[in-house]
Amino acid sequence: MIKRICALLFGLAVIAASAPAAADETVFTACDIAGSIIFSICGELSEGDEYISADNTLYRITSVNGTQAIAEAAGKEPMPDVSWLSTGQARAVFADYAVPAASSGRNEKLIAMYVTHSDESYIPSDGTQSINGQGGIYDVAKEFRDALQAKGIDVILDESTHLPHDAGAYRRSRQTAERLLQHMPDAIIDIHRDGIPDASEYTCTINGENASQVRLLVGRRNQNSSVNREFAKEIKAVADSRYPGLIKDIFIGKGTYNQDLSPNAILLEFGTHTISKERVLNSTDLMADVVSTTLYGAQTGSAAGEAAPEEAPEKESKGSLTGIVLMVAAVMTGVLLFSFVQTGGTGPMKEKLTRNISEMTGGLIGRKNKQDKT
Amino acid sequence: MSIGMILLIVIALLILFGVLQRTLDRMALTDRQAILIAAAVFAGGFVPDIPLGPVTLNIGGGLIPLLVSVYLFFHADTRRERGRCIIAALLTAAGVFLIGRFFPADPVSMPFDPLLLYGIAGGVIAWLFGRSRRSAFIAGILGLVLADTLSAVILWAQGVSQALHIGGAGAADAVVISGVTAVMMCELLGETVERMTRSRAAGHTRPAEGGHSA
């Protein structure tokens, strides 16, 4: 028996050591019912995924066959009103989600950034799409950080790597994200680049300058999803008003992307690997202006962060409420299913749940079995 | 921060705390010990990590779960059970490593949330080898730590100086979530198989009972 287990372990170790990191570069394409391409993405599409196009049309993935998916239009996605941009008034739009600076013991606006897929690089500039260390994506992150700092915002860019680029990368970057969140930033941004081979998908010209588009990714498998979605929509609305064409689209996919850790978390895809990094770097200034405006208002002076918290948009509360309801419903369903499978009937299940609740509340709620341990 | 957001965060933390407490309570721990350890995991996550050269150890997400695993290991009833714990932990480590290497890198491609997948692997392996919740917890915790260590060693051998953070995300770390998921998975599997076996046995005896009563 022991020999067999040792042989099994040795075999697994050999397979594990020889296995390449699974940097999946499969491109999925979503088409409408007529067969017209709506969008492509490097990564899997699933039924229920949502997509907000450049013109704010909402699509839902209704079926997936291989790398082809059908996306059905569901009308125009209601976008946030950003008319306050034209008034030039200071108004904190999203910073009031975060802990007020005074109560957190700091006086500065603060944004945290990290890079989950550390190897991501740009072929025309870095010579390869993947570097086993800090890839070209760190240059983008540093440029983005500098542009935000130039606007008077404190930025913590955690330059930790999370190699290899495999299914464990988000697990490793989760630790970095959690460390950064202890500084209580107003937003936490995960910097990426896409893996679509067609460079023209991301090339654009903004204010006469060659630039790269930016895709926003929101995970729909966490309790903060509704609030994160509103945050992404606000970023897109501000960008559409200031730099039309800068934001490519918003993809709301099945993943979590560590966005369960914070309501102000967002994943930005700066271009794709076949685009030149210089083009992408040109976009970081524009994105810094967009993110700064979204978080702190139209002005970047000290008054921006002093906006009254009571001006917080109602959508925040709605998003939170949706998150609470979904989370409680998911937990209740899980608990009931788990208890039912364990006990095999409604009677014993009720008895077990009552006993568990009693134990968890020290006997305050529910009956406690006298024979139970104390 | 709005009241809605505070509520959302507080409820999420309470749920995580409750699940962790119920998991610990299912092992060789009293209610009070389970609550204290769950509280220590949460509080320890906010304490600065312990630096150990290229490795950092988070108190809540790494040290306490590891200490609980060691405690449970030495509280195993027999030497054979302890052996099963080690085997389950090693196999889970290999499983976690292989999941990382062979599953798609994008989390949208995963059948479950990757954080749960590691625990599910640990629970299934522990149930197959020992049908023990303690084994499952140890497999879930140690399996993940060993897999991460193996990944780090391979990177170091390639000349990449990447720090190894054990349990760096505190109570929200994959180490804690994996341990909890493994226990729940093991329990779910055990109860389901036991009930199926019981109902099959009852099915075999029913005709005889029916014949007798007739």
Interface residues (C-beta under 8 A of the other chain):
Chain A: I5 L8 L9 L12 A13 I15 A16 A17 A19 P20 A21 A22 A23 D24 T26 C42 G43 E44 L45 S46 D49 D96 Y97 A98 V99 P100 H117 N132 G133 S160 T161 H162 L163 P164 H165 D166 A167 G168 A169 Y170 R171 R172 R174 Q175 T176 A177 E178 R179 Q182 G219 R221 Q223 N224 V227 G253 K254 G255 T256 Y257 D260 L261 P263 P309 A312 E316 S317 G319 S320 L321 G323 I324 M327 V328 V331 F338 V341 Q342 G344 N356 E359 M360 K373 T374
Chain B: M1 S2 I3 G4 M5 L7 L8 I11 A12 I15 G18 Q21 R22 D25 T30 D31 R32 G45 F46 N58 G61 I87 L90 L91 A94 G95 V96 F97 L98 I99 G100 R101 F102 F103 P104 A105 D106 P107 V108 S109 M110 D113 P114 L115 Y118 A147 D148 L150 S151 I154 L155 Q158 V160 Q162 A163 H165 G167 G168 A169 G170 A172 D173 A174 M184 E187 L188 E191 T192 R195
